[in-house]
Amino acid sequence: MVATASLTLISKPGCHLCDDAREVVTRVMTEVSARPEAPDVTLDEVSILDDAQLHDRYAEEIPVLLINGRVHNYWRIDPTRLTTALLELA
């Protein structure tokens, strides 16, 4: 059975840290998916401008990256830490 990892990037338009996070997450997903032991990883991006609850909760912390619904990191996404977290799910 293949493990799965559902990533959610909580961001907002015009946020340079969000742009950086998106780039890191996309790169890590590509690198991890090339490994035979990799989990099946999906990414969904949600804007805090479209969800009042997310805005109230994360407005000062974006970007926020969730893995399977749990906060993995916020502000800056460390590629090594994200890679390790994804491979640990496999």
N, C-alpha and C positions, 0 to 999 in steps of 0.2 A: 504494500500500500504506500502510495506517495504522500509525503507530508505536504501540508499546504501552509502558506503564510499570506495573510491578507493585510496589505499595507494600506494605511490611510494617511495621506498628507493633508494636514489642515493648514490652510494658507489664506492669502488674500491677494488680489491683483495689485501690482505695483510694489510688492515687497521684495527687495533684493535678496534678503536672507531666504525667502521662499524660493526664489529662482535658483539660488545656490543649492538649497536642499533638494529640489526637484532634480537637478543635474546629478548630485551625488547618489540619490536613490535610484535613478535610472541607470547610472553606470554600474552600481553595485548589483542591481537586478540582472543586468546583462552578464556580468562576470560570474555571478553565482549560478545562473541558469546554465552556464557552460560546463558545470561540474556534474559528474554522474550522480553524486549523492544529494544534489540540490532539491529543495522542496519546490513545489509548484507555487510561484509567487505572483500575486496580482497587486495592482496599485489602483487606488481610487483617490482622487484629489477633491477636497471639499473646501469651499470658501467660507470663512466666518461671516462674510457679508450676506450669505444666503441662509444662515441658520442662527437665529437669535440665541439659542442655548450654547452653541459652540462659541459665538462671539462673547457671551458673558463669561464663559469658562476659560477661554484661551486667548482673549484679545491681547494680553500682554506677553504671551509666550510664543506666538507664531514665529516660524513654522513649528508645528508639532507633528511628529511621526508616531503613529500607532502601529503596533504589530498585533494582529488578531484582537483588536479592540483595546489593547493596553498601551499606555504611553511608553514609548521606547526612548525618545529624546525630544528636545525642543531647542530652538534657536539655531544651533549648528549641528549638522548630522555628521558624525564621524564614520567614514567609510569602513574602517577596520572593525569598529564595534558593531555596525550594522551587518557586515558580512558574517561575523562570528555569531550574532544572534540568529540570523537566517539559517546558517548551517547547523546550529544546535537544534533546530526544529526538525531537521531531516532524520 
